[in-house]
């Protein structure tokens, strides 16, 4: 994040996903009566996405990743709590929001959203899209913030990411790639 988060910062990532991302057995369990409303998993702290998270974030300290599943089919919230005084330059929540806005300006798939006035965020608002929203909620008095990503775990899954990477590599916009696919 533009050098604001030191590489050795102790990052903790909390994620709640709809059950459709968990494969056939999880889908079958949740499509039946009696599935839990919410559950944590991967509590051995060896989730398969930890190495790539560390690699692509540039972290030198291994992040703690706590995934969970909610009893809803799709949608996802990923949150990272931060102590603002431990970040480079001791930024405010507005500074974090401005940094993210600048980083994703012009990006069709990622937008920085203003925090909801009621301080709530539900995971299903971007279902059936390939968009990702980033939000920064901050308490300046306590010098704390939480970064939140909201996405459709199906639209932003591996196949969605592959299509977006292909679009970027071929310098096509979303409509351009659909037109190209229609010509073949």
C-alpha positions, 0 to 999 in steps of 0.5 A: 500500500504505497509503502505505508505498511512496513514489510514486517507489519503483523498483518491479520486477515479475516475473511468471510466467504459464501459457501459456494467457494468451498467446493462440492462438499461444502455446497452440498452441506449448506444446500441441506437443512441444518448447515451452520450459520457461520464457521471458522476454518483453517485454524491450523494457520496453514491456509493455501493462500498464505504464501501467495498473499505474503509474496504479492504483498511484499510482506517479510512477516508471515500474515495470519489468515483466518478464513470463515464461511457464512450461510449465504451462497456467494459474496465475500468480505476480507478485512485487515485491521491496522494500528495507524500509529504503527504505519509509515508517516502515521496516516489518517483513515483519509490518507489511506483512502486517498492512497487507495483511490490514487492507486486504482484510479482508472481501474474498471474492476476496483473502486474505493467506496466511502464508508457506510454511514451506519458502519455496516457492510454486507457481503452480497452487494457485488454478487454477479459482478467482477468488481471489487470495492475497497473501504477504509473505516477508521477511528481517528481518536483510537488511531485504528482503521480496518481495510475491507475488500468486498467482492463476489467470491465467484466473480473474483475467483481464479477464473475471473482473475484469469479473464481480467489478466488476459484483458490486461495482457491483450490491452482489451477492455471488457467489451473488447474481449467479448467482441474478440471472443465472438469473432473466433 
